[in-house]
Amino acid sequence: MTRVGMFTALLAVTLGAESQEPQVQVSGGITAVALYPDDSRIEAGRSVSADLYLQRPFLNGQWLAYIEGNSNLDPGGASTLLIEANADAGSALDPDRDGRIQLSELYYQFSHADGDRLTAGLLDPSSYLDRTRITNDENVQFLGASFVNNPTIAFPDYTLGAVYEKPGSGRRPQLNAVLTSSNGLADNPNLSYSQLIRLRGDDDGAFAALGLGWVSERRLVRVGAWVNTRTHLILAGDGRTMENYGTYLVFGQSWADHAMSLRLGLANEKVSEGSEFAALAYRYRWRDHAIGVGLARTFLSDSIRDPELSDSTHLEVFGRFTINGSIHLTASVQHLRHSGFVAAESDARNSVMVGGMRLHYAF
């Protein structure tokens, strides 16, 4: 879909909705990020992203469209070479790996009177699993990818599928069941929409997950299991393939102005480069401002026996100042060790400190 075609379709939907009640609800934001590594071999990284959400109630549910855009990435910049440093960069790219504007989600969400919901269409599976209250939002919370989602879960990118959600009641936990294609928009070679509906390729498969959650005002516990049946080459290098699968746990606790979260993950070490994961995050909130500290470690699979690869460690400290309800300014410092598992002393990603500034405007 071209940019002109995308905006033409969006305009038609918007104008059509505005001619009748209820009207389309519009929200979104713009985020600008600048990263400054202490290694002269890595250039400063600057990126801009924009998010636009359109929601329209319809019958017993709602339609939702999500459009996002990214600026181009500098091949030698921090957001490109340090893959964990900026979760806000590179989420909307064209086949040349330049930034673009894209329709990332378009789905219908049916809501039953008892609270059950069924969502179907083009969606992001990670939005329904592995969620915490103080991470997951790279616009105003932790910027590092290690704290936005669990890297051991083989989530597809924006993809076609369905999600069933059943709320908890009493001791009964919340239930989320996800079934999508294993190949999302960014997982396909040409990053094209036509490849999303191709179901007969050798590399095509399914992503399925089941999550349970116990959520109260102060505490959150989520556990789940997942499988990705897309072709995965065994890391031993003998040409065999296997499915990837794993489990995850999320724990969150808040008290007064404090909150913390713990994430754990396991994946099939025979095909998953990062087979184990643990992350601990803490946030202190004063009025509308916040300070956060996070430490994450992704463990290299035992199936990889390369002396130049090692476990990856990620530390982030940030301070967010809210200018008003719509404008947030965040300063951060990140320490990355063995980014992308690279452990060679001669590599620029071995151990790097990265200073950062982020400006986010929400509307």
C-alpha positions as CSV (number, residue, x, y, z in Angstrom):
1,M,0.0,0.0,0.0
2,T,1.5,3.4,-1.0
3,R,1.5,6.4,1.3
4,V,-1.0,8.2,-0.9
5,G,-3.3,5.2,-0.9
6,M,-3.0,4.8,2.8
7,F,-3.9,8.4,3.6
8,T,-6.7,8.4,1.0
9,A,-8.3,5.4,2.7
10,L,-7.8,6.9,6.1
11,L,-9.3,10.2,5.0
12,A,-12.3,8.4,3.5
13,V,-12.9,6.4,6.8
14,T,-12.5,9.6,8.9
15,L,-14.8,11.8,6.8
16,G,-17.4,9.0,6.6
17,A,-17.3,8.6,10.4
18,E,-17.6,12.3,11.0
19,S,-20.8,12.5,9.1
20,Q,-22.6,10.4,11.6
21,E,-22.7,9.6,15.3
22,P,-20.6,8.6,17.2
23,Q,-17.6,10.4,15.9
24,V,-14.1,8.9,15.5
25,Q,-11.9,9.3,18.6
26,V,-8.4,10.5,17.7
27,S,-5.3,10.3,19.8
28,G,-1.6,9.9,19.4
29,G,1.8,11.5,19.9
30,I,5.1,12.5,18.5
31,T,8.5,11.4,20.1
32,A,12.0,12.7,19.4
33,V,15.0,10.9,20.7
34,A,18.7,11.7,20.7
35,L,21.3,9.2,21.9
36,Y,25.0,10.1,22.6
37,P,27.3,7.0,23.1
38,D,30.7,7.4,24.8
39,D,32.4,5.3,22.0
40,S,33.7,7.4,19.1
41,R,33.2,4.5,16.7
42,I,29.4,4.9,17.2
43,E,27.7,8.1,16.0
44,A,25.0,9.9,17.9
45,G,21.6,8.6,17.0
46,R,18.6,10.8,16.4
47,S,15.1,9.6,15.6
48,V,11.6,10.9,15.3
49,S,8.4,8.8,15.4
50,A,4.7,9.6,15.3
51,D,1.7,7.6,16.4
52,L,-2.0,8.1,15.4
53,Y,-4.9,6.1,16.8
54,L,-8.4,6.2,15.4
55,Q,-11.2,4.5,17.3
56,R,-14.8,4.3,16.3
57,P,-17.5,2.5,18.2
58,F,-19.6,0.2,16.0
59,L,-22.4,-2.1,17.0
60,N,-21.2,-4.1,20.1
61,G,-17.5,-3.1,19.8
62,Q,-15.2,-0.8,18.1
63,W,-12.9,-0.4,15.1
64,L,-9.3,0.7,15.7
65,A,-6.7,1.9,13.2
66,Y,-3.1,2.6,14.2
67,I,-0.8,4.5,11.9
68,E,2.8,5.1,12.8
69,G,5.8,6.7,11.1
70,N,9.6,6.6,11.7
71,S,12.4,8.8,10.5
72,N,15.3,7.2,8.6
73,L,18.0,5.5,10.7
74,D,21.7,6.3,10.4
75,P,23.5,3.1,9.6
76,G,26.4,4.1,11.9
77,G,24.3,5.6,14.7
78,A,23.5,4.4,18.2
79,S,19.9,3.5,17.4
80,T,21.1,1.1,14.7
81,L,24.3,-0.4,16.1
82,L,23.0,-0.7,19.7
83,I,19.9,-2.7,19.1
84,E,18.6,-2.5,22.7
85,A,19.1,1.2,23.2
86,N,16.1,2.7,21.4
87,A,12.8,0.8,21.3
88,D,11.2,3.7,19.6
89,A,13.3,3.6,16.4
90,G,12.9,1.4,13.3
91,S,9.4,0.1,14.0
92,A,8.1,1.4,10.6
93,L,10.6,0.7,7.8
94,D,10.3,0.2,4.1
95,P,12.2,-2.6,2.1
96,D,15.3,-0.3,1.9
97,R,15.2,-0.1,5.7
98,D,14.3,3.6,5.5
99,G,11.7,5.1,7.7
100,R,8.1,5.3,6.4
101,I,4.5,5.9,7.4
102,Q,2.5,2.7,7.6
103,L,-0.8,1.3,8.7
104,S,0.3,-0.9,11.6
105,E,-3.0,-2.1,13.1
106,L,-6.5,-2.3,11.8
107,Y,-8.9,-4.5,13.7
108,Y,-12.4,-4.9,15.1
109,Q,-12.9,-5.6,18.8
110,F,-16.2,-7.2,19.8
111,S,-17.2,-6.8,23.5
112,H,-19.7,-9.1,25.1
113,A,-22.0,-8.0,27.9
114,D,-20.1,-10.2,30.4
115,G,-16.8,-8.5,29.7
116,D,-15.4,-11.0,27.2
117,R,-13.7,-9.5,24.1
118,L,-12.7,-10.9,20.7
119,T,-10.3,-8.9,18.6
120,A,-9.6,-9.8,15.0
121,G,-7.6,-8.2,12.2
122,L,-4.1,-6.7,11.8
123,L,-2.8,-6.4,15.3
124,D,0.3,-6.5,17.6
125,P,0.3,-9.7,19.7
126,S,2.7,-8.3,22.3
127,S,-0.1,-5.8,23.4
128,Y,-2.0,-8.7,25.0
129,L,0.8,-10.6,26.8
130,D,3.8,-9.8,29.0
131,R,2.4,-6.4,30.1
132,T,3.5,-4.4,33.2
133,R,2.4,-1.1,34.6
134,I,5.7,0.7,34.6
135,T,7.3,-0.6,31.4
136,N,6.1,-1.3,27.8
137,D,5.7,2.3,26.8
138,E,9.0,3.6,25.2
139,N,7.4,7.1,24.7
140,V,7.3,8.0,28.4
141,Q,8.8,5.0,30.4
142,F,12.0,3.1,29.8
143,L,13.4,3.7,26.3
144,G,15.5,0.5,26.2
145,A,14.1,-2.4,24.3
146,S,15.1,-4.8,27.1
147,F,12.4,-3.2,29.3
148,V,9.6,-2.8,26.7
149,N,9.1,-6.4,25.9
150,N,10.6,-9.8,26.9
151,P,13.2,-10.5,24.2
152,T,12.9,-14.3,24.6
153,I,9.3,-14.3,23.4
154,A,9.3,-14.8,19.6
155,F,6.6,-12.2,18.9
156,P,5.8,-11.6,15.3
157,D,5.5,-8.0,14.1
158,Y,2.1,-6.5,13.3
159,T,0.3,-9.5,11.8
160,L,-3.1,-11.0,11.0
161,G,-4.8,-12.9,13.8
162,A,-7.3,-13.0,16.7
163,V,-7.2,-12.5,20.4
164,Y,-9.8,-13.7,23.0
165,E,-9.8,-12.0,26.4
166,K,-11.8,-13.1,29.4
167,P,-11.7,-10.9,32.5
168,G,-11.0,-12.4,35.9
169,S,-13.5,-12.8,38.6
170,G,-12.8,-13.6,42.3
171,R,-10.0,-16.1,42.3
172,R,-10.4,-16.9,38.6
173,P,-7.6,-15.3,36.6
174,Q,-7.8,-13.2,33.5
175,L,-7.3,-15.3,30.3
176,N,-5.8,-14.1,27.1
177,A,-5.6,-16.5,24.1
178,V,-3.7,-15.3,21.0
179,L,-3.5,-17.0,17.6
180,T,-1.8,-15.2,14.7
181,S,0.4,-15.7,11.8
182,S,4.1,-16.2,12.7
183,N,5.1,-13.7,10.0
184,G,4.4,-10.0,10.8
185,L,4.9,-7.0,8.6
186,A,8.6,-6.6,9.5
187,D,9.3,-10.3,9.4
188,N,8.7,-10.6,5.7
189,P,11.6,-9.8,3.2
190,N,9.8,-7.0,1.4
191,L,7.9,-5.7,4.5
192,S,4.8,-5.6,2.3
193,Y,1.1,-6.1,3.1
194,S,0.6,-8.6,0.4
195,Q,3.1,-11.0,2.1
196,L,0.9,-10.9,5.3
197,I,-1.8,-13.0,3.6
198,R,0.6,-15.5,2.1
199,L,0.1,-18.8,4.0
200,R,1.9,-21.4,1.9
201,G,5.5,-20.4,2.1
202,D,8.2,-22.6,3.5
203,D,8.8,-20.2,6.4
204,D,5.2,-19.5,7.3
205,G,3.6,-20.7,10.5
206,A,1.6,-19.7,13.4
207,F,2.2,-17.9,16.7
208,A,0.0,-19.1,19.6
209,A,0.0,-18.1,23.2
210,L,-2.1,-18.5,26.4
211,G,-1.7,-16.1,29.3
212,L,-3.2,-16.0,32.7
213,G,-3.3,-12.9,34.9
214,W,-4.2,-12.0,38.5
215,V,-4.5,-8.2,38.7
216,S,-5.5,-6.0,41.6
217,E,-5.0,-2.3,42.4
218,R,-1.5,-2.8,43.8
219,R,-0.4,-6.2,42.5
220,L,0.0,-7.8,39.1
221,V,0.9,-11.4,38.2
222,R,1.0,-12.8,34.7
223,V,2.2,-16.2,33.5
224,G,2.0,-17.7,30.0
225,A,3.3,-20.0,27.4
226,W,3.8,-19.5,23.7
227,V,4.9,-21.3,20.5
228,N,6.1,-20.0,17.1
229,T,5.9,-22.7,14.4
230,R,7.8,-20.6,11.8
231,T,10.9,-22.4,10.5
232,H,13.8,-21.9,12.9
233,L,17.3,-23.3,12.1
234,I,18.9,-25.2,15.0
235,L,21.9,-23.1,16.4
236,A,24.2,-26.2,16.2
237,G,24.4,-25.5,12.4
238,D,23.5,-29.0,11.1
239,G,20.6,-27.6,8.9
240,R,17.8,-29.1,11.0
241,T,14.8,-26.9,12.0
242,M,12.6,-26.8,15.0
243,E,9.7,-24.8,16.4
244,N,10.5,-22.1,19.0
245,Y,8.5,-22.1,22.2
246,G,8.8,-20.8,25.8
247,T,7.2,-19.5,28.9
248,Y,7.2,-16.1,30.7
249,L,6.3,-14.6,34.1
250,V,5.5,-11.0,35.0
251,F,5.2,-9.7,38.6
252,G,4.4,-6.1,39.6
253,Q,3.9,-4.4,42.9
254,S,3.2,-0.8,43.8
255,W,3.0,1.0,47.1
256,A,2.5,4.7,47.8
257,D,4.6,6.5,45.0
258,H,6.7,3.5,44.3
259,A,6.3,0.6,41.9
260,M,8.5,-2.3,40.7
261,S,8.2,-5.1,38.1
262,L,10.0,-8.4,37.5
263,R,10.1,-10.2,34.1
264,L,11.4,-13.7,33.5
265,G,11.4,-15.7,30.3
266,L,12.6,-19.0,28.9
267,A,12.8,-20.0,25.2
268,N,13.9,-23.1,23.3
269,E,17.7,-22.9,23.6
270,K,18.2,-25.0,20.5
271,V,16.9,-22.3,18.2
272,S,16.7,-19.1,20.3
273,E,19.9,-17.1,20.5
274,G,18.8,-15.6,23.8
275,S,17.3,-18.5,25.7
276,E,16.8,-17.0,29.2
277,F,15.9,-13.5,30.4
278,A,15.4,-11.6,33.6
279,A,14.7,-7.9,34.2
280,L,13.9,-5.9,37.3
281,A,12.6,-2.3,37.1
282,Y,11.7,0.3,39.7
283,R,9.9,3.6,39.3
284,Y,9.4,6.5,41.8
285,R,6.7,9.0,40.9
286,W,6.5,12.5,42.3
287,R,3.4,14.4,41.1
288,D,3.5,13.9,37.4
289,H,7.3,13.4,37.3
290,A,9.1,10.0,37.5
291,I,12.5,8.4,38.1
292,G,13.1,4.9,36.9
293,V,15.9,2.3,37.2
294,G,16.0,-1.0,35.3
295,L,18.5,-3.9,35.0
296,A,18.1,-6.6,32.5
297,R,20.1,-9.6,31.4
298,T,19.6,-11.8,28.4
299,F,21.5,-15.1,28.6
300,L,23.1,-16.6,25.5
301,S,22.0,-20.1,24.5
302,D,24.2,-22.9,25.6
303,S,23.9,-24.2,22.0
304,I,26.2,-21.4,20.9
305,R,29.8,-22.0,21.5
306,D,31.4,-18.8,20.1
307,P,34.1,-17.2,22.3
308,E,33.2,-13.8,20.8
309,L,29.6,-14.0,22.0
310,S,28.4,-13.6,25.6
311,D,25.3,-12.7,27.7
312,S,23.9,-9.2,27.2
313,T,23.4,-6.8,30.2
314,H,21.4,-3.7,30.0
315,L,21.1,-0.9,32.7
316,E,18.9,2.2,32.3
317,V,18.3,5.1,34.6
318,F,15.9,7.8,33.6
319,G,14.2,11.0,34.9
320,R,11.0,12.2,33.3
321,F,9.8,15.8,33.8
322,T,6.2,16.5,32.8
323,I,5.9,20.0,31.5
324,N,2.1,19.7,31.3
325,G,-0.3,16.9,30.7
326,S,0.8,16.6,27.1
327,I,4.6,17.3,27.0
328,H,7.2,15.0,28.7
329,L,10.9,15.6,28.7
330,T,13.1,12.6,29.7
331,A,16.9,12.4,30.4
332,S,18.4,8.9,30.5
333,V,21.7,7.0,30.9
334,Q,22.1,3.5,29.6
335,H,24.9,1.0,30.0
336,L,25.0,-1.8,27.5
337,R,27.4,-4.7,27.8
338,H,27.7,-7.1,24.9
339,S,24.9,-5.5,22.9
340,G,23.5,-8.1,20.5
341,F,25.6,-10.7,22.5
342,V,28.9,-9.4,20.9
343,A,31.7,-9.8,23.4
344,A,34.8,-9.1,21.3
345,E,37.0,-6.4,22.8
346,S,37.6,-5.0,19.4
347,D,33.9,-4.5,18.7
348,A,32.3,-1.1,19.4
349,R,29.4,-2.7,21.1
350,N,31.3,-4.5,23.9
351,S,30.6,-2.0,26.7
352,V,29.0,1.4,26.0
353,M,27.5,4.2,28.0
354,V,24.7,6.1,26.2
355,G,23.3,9.4,27.3
356,G,19.9,10.2,26.0
357,M,17.2,12.9,25.7
358,R,13.6,12.3,24.7
359,L,10.8,14.7,24.1
360,H,7.2,13.3,23.8
361,Y,4.1,15.3,22.9
362,A,0.7,13.5,23.3
363,F,-2.6,14.6,21.9
